[in-house]
């Protein structure tokens, strides 16, 4: 028999069975299609050795007039500006106390009769002067605990020194690093950040230097008290990155009996947000359960969603907004050492919004627009109200005959979900409709029209504008808009939406990779609470792909030469460089594979015999000395049956030049009614592109 070409349709298809998808691809990971052929995706390296606190879900690039390149980075804990490889904390300040409002109490007693069994509980003779939760030290071992009841510390876990002793001797010295902070009506939440200044020593090891720095609150006790863990003196840079969560604790001694003096000031940053979506009423909803038992909370909301920032640059300055909260302004001339301030604190403010779901700056006319904001003269938030400032005046929102400030109300849906700006208009998504907002000029300034109804959008971050076409993921469909809304035919629709965590839809984020004509969506699979999978749409070739990858925000190349991507490990990565995983040093291999659907002869009623394969594979741009890939042919007799025979052969480049010189042929012995091809690479520095392999096939009868 002559050699038979193995030609497959580009794109992955999971809408049919593998057997009915003959001539197509059925499974893959970290593979894309270019010119109809599969190839391994590019690798990634750390953009900076610095990390950031929290999970990043928002990135915004811009360039200042002096050429300085900035990227806004919004996490659920802080807001940073990334500049020159460093993360600069510009999180706004929520409240600054008066001198003396903040006092401290250290649990410094030595307790007798300490006995621990495994890591579950520790029984003490006395628990006087110890808070309800915190970090203690028994002898030389650090232990965290959740609560105290009947002289027993519950919820215990080993501390930072990693010791594994199962028991402790009686009469061991017990000291505490947890400090109770008293500040009446502090309005703080668990994980909030506060900086103390002008505090005095507590009298022992808790010195003024230990207290006068930034802390993250560990536990809210009640409206007037919360807990922190005393730490060694750290630099500002270290406490605004992930290193700040791995500090060396300072354990108070018996001399630490003071209160911190009468001049201490507490400066509280904006309340931190949630890192997960919690919906519903009652227990575990909203901010409920963020504090301790009997701590105050607000159950009036239907649910508190995860922290999502919207941001846009006003000239070379920056406007930021945490969803459903205030609007803030960062002035570039003040530098990255100065925090963003409330919009209402700028000169000549007039009716600035106190809360909004999304903010952006209209590029054509320099209006600052707040979507889903409070009504003028009220603090009540209207989820369908759109307000805009006067032209070129970000702090003037009071409509007058002499300015262009004003408002609009969207007439359908229950709330505004997402906003995307294109060249000609601003698209506004509600939960059930899409609207187009356009600049009209005085006296109306803006107008808005319904574009489509009965559509959905998965999350505030699920839409992306590419070449004036907007693509987005809905609740059960994929859409595109370029003058009219179209549902994208998707060959992986069921595969994606049948394996997605619907309770965490808000984490879905979209990004573009224009160098390859791709739209990427990252989403949490059904067994994950964080983004761990992706699906891509190649709008140039109209094909789909998918795979596994943990990413929370994506920024296409622009001010950076490569896509900039935020990961769940709190680092930024530059993508499409090399072919390896640069999250470690040295880099590790990226495992990529693609597997075809079943191929048979005729109607599949005859057995086939294969005895030879001619690979068609290039290792272009690989950095490995001897790159190789494993090609596997598997045969079976029935669509629902097991693969009865499989043969895997390594295809290796035999010379560094020319790059197309690979293993000439592979000898096989396979028999079955149908067979499938799989290509996989697991080596460092290996990139590949598959062409059109050929196999030597002949009929082998029907039995």
C-alpha positions in Angstrom: 0.0 0.0 0.0 1.2 3.6 -0.6 1.9 5.9 2.3 -1.2 7.7 3.6 -1.1 11.3 4.7 -2.4 12.1 8.2 -4.1 15.4 7.5 -6.2 16.8 10.4 -8.7 19.6 10.5 -7.3 22.5 12.6 -8.8 23.2 16.0 -10.1 21.0 18.7 -13.6 19.5 18.6 -15.3 18.2 21.8 -18.9 18.7 20.6 -19.0 15.2 19.1 -17.6 11.8 20.0 -14.0 11.0 19.2 -15.1 8.4 16.7 -17.4 10.7 14.8 -14.7 13.4 14.7 -12.6 11.5 12.3 -9.9 13.6 10.7 -9.9 16.1 13.6 -8.2 16.7 17.0 -9.9 15.7 20.2 -7.6 16.5 23.2 -4.7 18.9 23.8 -2.8 21.0 26.3 -0.5 24.0 25.7 -0.9 23.8 21.9 -2.0 26.4 19.4 -2.8 26.3 15.7 -1.0 28.3 13.1 -1.8 28.1 9.4 -3.9 25.1 10.2 -1.1 23.1 11.9 -0.6 22.5 15.7 2.5 23.8 17.5 3.6 24.2 21.1 2.7 27.5 22.7 5.5 29.8 23.9 6.9 29.7 27.4 7.2 32.3 30.1 9.7 33.9 32.5 9.3 36.2 35.5 8.9 39.8 34.5 10.4 40.8 37.9 11.9 39.0 40.8 9.6 41.1 43.0 6.2 39.7 44.1 3.0 41.4 45.2 0.4 40.8 47.9 -2.9 39.4 47.0 -4.4 38.0 43.8 -4.1 40.3 40.9 -7.3 40.6 38.7 -6.6 43.9 36.9 -3.8 45.3 34.8 -3.6 48.7 33.1 -0.7 50.0 31.1 0.2 53.6 30.2 3.1 55.9 29.4 3.8 59.2 31.1 4.8 62.3 29.2 8.5 61.8 30.1 8.4 58.3 28.6 8.1 56.4 31.9 6.2 53.1 31.5 3.7 52.2 34.2 1.4 49.3 34.8 -1.5 49.5 37.3 -1.8 46.3 39.3 -5.0 45.7 41.3 -5.1 42.9 43.8 -7.7 41.9 46.5 -5.4 43.3 49.1 -3.7 46.4 47.6 -3.2 48.5 44.5 0.3 48.8 43.1 2.1 50.6 40.3 4.6 48.4 38.5 7.5 50.5 37.3 11.1 49.5 36.6 10.5 46.0 38.0 9.3 47.3 41.4 5.8 47.3 42.9 4.9 50.6 44.5 1.9 50.5 46.9 -0.5 53.4 46.2 -3.5 51.9 48.0 -5.7 54.8 49.2 -6.0 55.6 52.9 -9.4 55.0 54.4 -9.0 56.6 57.9 -6.3 58.2 60.0 -6.9 58.3 63.8 -6.2 61.1 66.2 -3.1 60.9 68.4 -3.6 58.5 71.3 -6.7 56.7 69.8 -4.7 53.5 69.3 -3.3 51.5 72.3 -1.7 48.1 72.6 -1.9 45.1 75.0 0.7 42.3 74.8 -0.1 38.8 76.0 3.2 38.4 77.8 2.5 36.1 80.8 4.4 32.8 81.2 1.9 30.0 81.6 2.5 26.7 83.5 1.6 23.2 82.6 1.8 23.2 78.8 1.1 19.8 77.3 0.5 19.3 73.5 -0.8 16.2 71.8 0.1 16.0 68.1 -1.1 19.2 66.3 -4.7 19.3 67.5 -4.8 20.9 70.9 -2.7 22.2 73.7 -3.9 22.1 77.3 -2.7 24.8 79.7 -3.1 25.4 83.4 -3.9 29.1 82.9 -4.8 31.2 79.9 -4.7 34.7 81.6 -3.9 37.7 79.4 -3.9 35.7 76.1 -6.1 36.8 73.2 -8.7 34.6 71.6 -6.4 33.7 68.7 -2.9 34.2 67.7 0.7 33.1 67.7 2.4 31.7 70.8 5.8 30.1 71.6 6.2 27.1 73.8 9.9 26.7 74.6 11.4 27.1 71.1 8.5 26.1 69.1 6.1 28.5 67.4 2.4 27.5 67.2 -0.6 29.3 65.8 -4.0 28.6 67.3 -7.6 29.6 66.5 -9.3 30.0 69.9 -9.2 29.2 73.7 -11.9 27.3 75.5 -11.6 25.5 78.9 -7.8 26.1 79.0 -7.3 24.4 75.7 -5.9 26.1 72.6 -7.8 24.8 69.6 -7.1 24.9 65.9 -3.4 24.6 66.5 -0.8 24.4 63.7 3.0 24.4 63.6 4.6 27.8 63.3 7.2 29.2 61.0 10.2 27.3 62.4 8.7 24.0 61.1 9.4 21.9 64.2 7.6 18.5 64.3 7.7 17.6 68.0 4.4 16.0 69.1 4.5 16.8 72.8 5.8 19.5 75.1 7.0 19.2 78.7 5.1 20.5 81.7 6.0 23.9 83.0 7.4 25.0 79.6 7.6 28.8 79.1 4.7 30.1 76.9 5.0 33.6 75.3 2.9 35.3 72.8 3.5 37.4 69.6 -0.1 38.4 69.2 -0.9 41.9 70.3 -4.4 43.2 71.0 -4.9 46.7 69.4 -7.7 48.9 70.8 -9.2 51.6 68.6 -12.8 52.6 69.1 -15.0 52.1 65.9 -12.0 51.1 63.8 -14.2 49.8 60.9 -11.4 47.4 59.9 -11.8 43.9 58.4 -9.7 40.8 58.6 -6.5 41.1 56.5 -6.7 45.0 56.4 -3.5 46.9 56.5 -2.7 49.6 59.1 0.5 51.7 59.7 1.3 52.9 63.2 3.4 56.0 63.9 4.5 57.7 67.1 4.0 54.6 69.3 6.2 54.2 72.3 7.8 50.9 73.5 5.7 48.5 75.6 8.6 48.2 77.9 10.4 45.0 76.8 11.1 43.5 73.4 8.1 45.2 71.8 10.0 48.4 71.1 8.8 51.6 69.3 10.5 50.4 66.2 8.6 47.1 66.2 5.3 48.9 66.5 5.9 51.8 64.2 5.5 50.0 60.8 2.8 48.6 58.6 0.8 45.6 59.9 -1.8 43.3 58.4 -4.7 42.6 60.8 -5.0 38.9 61.6 -8.3 38.8 63.5 -11.2 41.2 64.3 -12.2 40.8 67.9 -15.0 43.3 68.0 -15.8 46.9 66.8 -13.1 48.3 69.1 -10.4 45.6 69.1 -8.4 43.5 66.7 -5.2 41.4 66.7 -1.8 41.8 65.0 1.3 39.6 65.3 4.4 41.6 66.4 7.2 41.4 63.8 10.8 42.4 63.4 11.5 45.8 61.9 11.0 45.5 58.1 11.6 47.9 55.2 8.6 49.4 53.4 9.5 47.5 50.3 9.4 44.1 52.0 6.1 44.5 53.7 4.3 45.4 50.5 5.3 42.1 48.8 4.6 38.5 49.6 7.8 38.5 51.8 5.8 40.7 54.1 3.6 37.7 55.0 6.5 35.6 56.0 8.0 37.7 58.7 9.9 36.9 61.8 7.6 37.3 64.9 8.6 39.0 68.1 7.4 37.3 71.2 6.6 39.7 74.1 8.1 39.2 77.5 6.9 40.1 81.0 8.3 43.6 80.7 5.9 44.4 77.8 3.2 45.8 80.1 2.8 49.3 78.5 0.1 50.5 76.1 2.2 52.2 73.4 2.1 55.8 74.8 -0.4 58.6 74.3 0.6 59.8 70.8 0.2 56.7 68.6 -1.7 57.3 65.3 -3.2 54.5 63.2 -3.4 55.0 59.4 -5.8 52.5 57.9 -5.7 51.6 54.2 -8.8 50.9 52.1 -10.6 47.8 53.4 -9.3 44.7 51.6 -11.6 42.8 49.4 -12.4 39.1 49.1 -10.4 36.7 47.1 -13.4 34.6 46.3 -17.1 35.1 45.5 -19.5 34.5 48.4 -23.2 34.8 47.6 -26.5 34.5 49.5 -27.6 35.6 52.9 -26.7 34.4 56.4 -23.8 32.3 57.6 -20.8 32.5 55.3 -22.3 35.2 53.1 -20.8 38.6 52.5 -18.5 39.7 55.3 -20.1 37.3 57.7 -17.5 34.9 59.1 -14.7 37.2 58.2 -14.3 38.1 61.9 -14.7 36.0 65.1 -17.8 34.8 66.8 -20.1 37.7 67.9 -18.2 40.2 65.8 -20.3 42.8 64.0 -21.2 42.3 60.4 -23.7 43.4 57.8 -26.1 40.8 56.5 -28.2 43.3 54.5 -26.4 42.6 51.3 -27.2 39.7 49.0 -23.5 38.8 48.7 -20.1 40.3 48.8 -18.1 39.6 45.6 -14.4 39.4 45.1 -12.3 42.5 44.8 -12.1 43.7 41.2 -10.5 47.1 40.2 -11.3 49.2 37.2 -8.8 51.8 36.2 -7.9 54.2 33.4 -5.3 56.9 32.9 -6.4 60.6 32.8 -3.4 62.0 30.8 -0.4 60.7 32.7 -2.4 60.4 35.9 -4.4 57.4 37.1 -8.0 57.0 38.2 -8.9 53.8 40.1 -12.0 52.2 41.5 -12.5 49.0 43.6 -15.9 47.7 42.4 -18.8 49.1 44.4 -16.6 51.5 46.3 -15.1 54.9 45.9 -13.2 56.6 43.1 -9.5 57.6 43.6 -6.9 59.6 41.8 -3.1 59.2 41.6 -1.1 62.2 40.4 2.0 61.2 38.5 3.8 64.4 39.5 3.8 63.2 43.2 5.7 60.1 42.3 5.2 56.4 43.2 5.9 57.1 46.9 2.6 58.9 47.3 -0.7 57.1 47.6 -3.9 57.6 45.5 -6.4 60.0 47.1 -10.2 60.2 47.0 -11.5 62.1 43.9 -13.4 64.4 46.3 -10.0 65.6 47.7 -9.0 67.2 44.5 -9.3 70.9 43.9 -12.9 72.3 43.4 -14.7 68.9 43.8 -18.5 68.9 43.0 -20.7 65.9 43.7 -18.0 63.3 43.0 -19.2 59.7 43.1 -18.9 57.9 46.4 -19.3 54.4 44.9 -19.2 52.9 41.4 -19.0 49.5 39.7 -16.7 50.6 36.9 -14.9 53.8 36.0 -13.2 54.8 32.7 -12.0 57.8 30.8 -13.5 58.5 27.4 -10.5 58.8 25.2 -12.2 61.0 22.5 -13.6 63.7 24.9 -11.8 63.3 28.3 -14.8 62.7 30.4 -14.4 60.5 33.5 -17.4 58.1 33.5 -18.7 56.2 36.5 -21.0 53.2 35.8 -23.4 51.8 38.5 -22.7 54.7 40.8 -24.6 56.7 43.5 -27.1 59.3 42.5 -26.3 63.0 42.8 -26.7 64.3 46.3 -27.1 60.8 47.7 -24.9 57.9 48.8 -27.4 55.3 47.6 -25.8 53.3 44.7 -27.9 52.8 41.6 -26.5 49.8 39.7 -27.9 51.1 36.4 -27.0 54.7 36.7 -24.2 56.3 34.5 -22.7 59.6 35.6 -19.9 61.6 33.8 -17.8 64.5 34.9 -17.4 67.8 33.1 -15.1 67.5 30.1 -11.4 67.6 31.3 -12.5 68.1 34.9 -12.3 64.8 36.8 -13.5 66.3 40.1 -16.5 68.3 38.7 -19.6 66.1 38.5 -22.4 68.6 39.2 -24.4 69.2 36.0 -24.7 72.9 35.1 -25.5 74.9 32.0 -21.8 75.9 31.8 -20.3 72.4 31.8 -20.9 69.0 30.3 -21.4 66.9 33.4 -24.5 64.7 33.5 -26.0 61.3 33.9 -27.9 58.5 32.1 -29.9 55.5 33.3 -29.9 52.2 31.5 -33.4 50.8 31.1 -32.9 47.0 31.1 -31.2 44.6 33.4 -30.6 44.7 37.1 -27.0 45.9 37.2 -24.1 47.0 35.1 -21.6 44.1 34.8 -18.8 45.3 32.4 -17.8 48.2 30.2 -15.6 48.1 27.1 -14.4 51.1 25.1 -13.9 50.8 21.4 -12.9 53.4 18.8 -16.4 54.7 18.2 -18.4 53.9 21.3 -18.5 52.5 24.8 -20.2 49.1 25.2 -22.1 48.7 28.5 -23.1 45.2 29.5 -25.8 44.5 32.0 -26.7 41.1 33.2 -29.2 40.6 30.3 -28.4 43.2 27.7 -25.8 45.2 25.7 -25.9 49.0 25.2 -23.8 51.3 23.1 -22.9 54.7 24.6 -21.7 57.5 22.3 -20.4 61.0 22.7 -23.0 63.5 21.1 -21.7 66.8 22.3 -23.6 69.6 24.1 -26.3 69.8 25.4 -26.8 66.0 25.8 -23.1 65.1 25.9 -23.8 61.3 25.7 -26.5 59.1 24.3 -27.1 55.4 24.8 -28.9 52.8 22.8 -29.8 49.1 23.2 -27.7 46.9 21.0 -28.9 43.5 22.1 -31.1 41.8 24.7 -31.2 38.3 26.1 -27.4 38.0 26.2 -25.2 37.3 29.1 -21.6 38.0 30.2 -19.8 35.7 32.6 -17.9 38.3 34.6 -16.8 42.0 34.7 -13.5 40.9 33.1 -14.8 38.4 30.5 -14.8 40.8 27.5 -11.9 42.2 25.4 -11.7 44.6 22.5 -9.4 43.5 19.6 -9.2 45.5 16.4 -12.6 47.1 17.2 -14.3 43.8 17.6 -15.4 42.9 21.2 -15.3 39.2 22.2 -16.7 37.9 25.4 -17.7 34.8 27.3 -21.3 34.5 28.4 -22.9 32.2 30.9 -23.3 29.5 28.3 -22.0 30.9 25.0 -19.3 32.9 23.4 -20.1 36.2 21.6 -18.6 38.8 19.3 -19.7 42.3 18.5 -18.6 44.3 15.4 -21.7 46.3 14.7 -24.0 43.5 15.7 -23.9 40.7 18.2 -23.1 37.3 17.0 -22.8 34.0 18.8 -19.5 32.4 18.0 -19.8 28.8 16.8 -17.7 26.9 19.4 -16.4 23.4 19.1 -15.5 23.2 22.8 -18.6 24.8 24.3 -19.9 21.8 26.2 -16.4 20.8 27.3 -15.8 24.3 28.9 -19.2 25.0 30.4 -19.7 21.4 31.8 -16.4 21.7 33.7 -16.6 25.2 35.2 -17.1 26.4 38.7 -20.2 28.5 38.3 -20.0 29.9 41.9 -16.7 31.6 40.8 -17.8 33.0 37.5 -16.5 36.4 38.5 -12.9 35.2 38.3 -13.1 34.6 34.6 -10.8 36.9 32.8 -10.2 37.6 29.1 -7.0 38.6 27.3 -5.8 39.1 23.7 -2.6 37.7 22.2 -2.6 39.6 18.9 0.7 38.2 17.7 -1.1 34.9 17.2 -4.6 36.2 16.5 -5.9 34.7 19.8 -8.4 35.5 22.5 -7.7 33.8 25.8 -10.2 33.2 28.6 -9.0 31.8 32.0 -11.6 30.2 34.2 -11.8 27.9 37.3 -12.7 24.3 36.5 -15.5 22.6 38.4 -13.1 21.2 41.1 -11.1 24.4 41.6 -11.9 27.7 43.3 -9.3 29.6 41.2 -8.5 30.0 37.5 -6.7 26.8 36.5 -7.8 26.3 32.8 -8.0 28.3 29.6 -9.8 28.3 26.3 -8.6 30.2 23.3 -10.3 31.4 20.1 -8.1 32.1 17.1 -10.2 34.8 15.3 -7.9 34.7 12.2 -8.4 31.0 11.6 -11.7 30.5 13.4 -10.5 27.6 15.5 -10.6 26.8 19.3 -8.0 25.3 21.7 -7.8 24.7 25.4 -5.5 23.6 28.2 -4.4 24.1 31.8 -2.8 27.2 33.2 -3.2 29.2 36.4 -3.5 32.9 35.4 -5.7 35.7 36.9 -5.0 38.7 34.6 -3.6 39.1 31.1 -2.2 42.2 29.4 -1.3 42.0 25.7 2.0 43.3 24.3 2.0 47.1 24.0 4.2 49.1 26.3 5.9 45.8 26.9 7.2 43.7 24.0 5.6 40.5 25.3 2.3 39.8 27.0 2.4 40.5 30.7 0.4 38.0 32.8 -0.4 37.7 36.6 -0.2 34.3 38.2 -1.6 32.8 41.3 1.9 32.6 42.8 1.9 36.5 43.1 4.4 37.1 40.3 4.2 38.7 36.9 5.3 36.7 33.9 6.3 37.7 30.4 4.8 35.1 28.0 5.7 33.9 24.5 9.4 33.7 25.3 11.2 30.4 25.0 9.4 27.1 25.6 9.8 26.5 29.3 8.1 27.3 32.6 10.2 30.1 34.1 8.4 30.1 37.5 11.4 28.3 39.0 15.2 28.7 38.6 16.3 26.9 36.6 13.3 26.7 34.3 11.4 23.5 34.1 9.8 21.8 31.1 6.3 22.6 29.9 4.4 19.4 29.0 2.4 19.8 25.8 0.5 17.3 23.8 -2.2 16.9 21.2 -4.2 13.8 20.4 -6.3 13.1 17.3 -9.7 11.5 17.0 -10.1 7.9 15.7 -9.1 7.1 12.1 -10.4 4.0 10.3 -10.4 2.6 6.8 -13.6 2.9 4.7 -16.6 2.5 7.0 -14.6 1.0 9.8 -15.7 -2.6 9.1 -12.2 -3.8 8.1 -9.1 -4.2 10.2 -6.0 -2.3 9.2 -2.4 -3.0 9.7 0.3 -0.4 10.1 4.0 -1.2 9.9 5.7 2.2 9.3 5.4 5.9 10.0 7.2 8.8 8.4 7.1 11.7 10.9 6.8 15.3 9.7 8.0 17.5 12.6 10.2 20.5 13.1 11.9 21.6 16.3 12.3 25.2 15.1 13.7 27.6 17.7 14.3 24.8 20.2 17.2 25.5 22.6 17.8 21.9 23.7 20.8 20.2 22.2 18.9 17.2 21.1 15.2 18.0 21.2 12.7 15.1 20.9 9.0 14.4 20.9 7.1 11.3 21.5 4.7 10.2 18.8 2.2 7.5 19.8 -0.1 5.5 17.5 -2.8 3.5 19.3 -5.2 1.0 17.8 -8.5 -0.4 19.0 -11.4 -2.4 17.6 -14.5 -0.6 18.7 -15.3 3.1 19.5 -16.1 2.3 23.2 -13.3 -0.2 23.6 -9.9 0.1 25.1 -6.8 0.8 23.1 -5.5 -2.8 22.6 -2.2 -1.8 21.1 0.0 1.3 21.5 3.4 2.0 20.3 5.4 5.1 21.3 8.5 6.3 19.5 10.7 9.2 20.1 11.3 11.5 17.2 14.6 13.3 17.7 16.5 15.9 15.7 19.6 14.2 14.5 21.6 17.3 13.7 21.5 21.0 14.7 21.7 22.0 11.1 19.5 21.8 9.1 16.6 22.0 11.6 14.4 19.8 9.4 16.7 16.7 9.8 14.9 14.3 12.2 14.2 10.6 12.6 13.7 9.3 9.1 11.1 6.6 9.8 9.6 4.6 12.6 8.8 0.9 12.3 5.5 -0.3 13.8 3.3 -3.3 14.2 -0.2 -2.3 14.9 -3.6 -3.9 14.1 -7.1 -2.7 14.7 -10.2 -1.2 13.2 -9.2 2.4 14.1 -6.2 4.2 15.4 -5.3 7.6 16.9 -2.2 9.7 16.9 -0.7 11.5 19.9 2.3 13.9 20.0 3.8 14.9 23.3 6.9 16.7 24.6 8.2 16.9 28.1 11.8 18.2 27.7 13.4 21.5 28.6 14.0 23.9 25.7 11.8 21.9 23.2 9.5 23.6 20.8 7.8 21.8 18.0 5.5 22.2 15.0 3.7 19.3 13.4 3.3 19.0 9.7 1.7 16.0 7.8 3.0 12.6 9.0 2.5 9.6 6.8 1.8 6.0 7.7 2.0 2.8 5.8 -1.4 1.2 6.1 -2.9 -1.8 4.4 -6.2 -3.7 4.8 -6.0 -6.7 7.0 -9.4 -8.3 6.5 -12.6 -8.1 8.6 -11.6 -10.6 11.4 
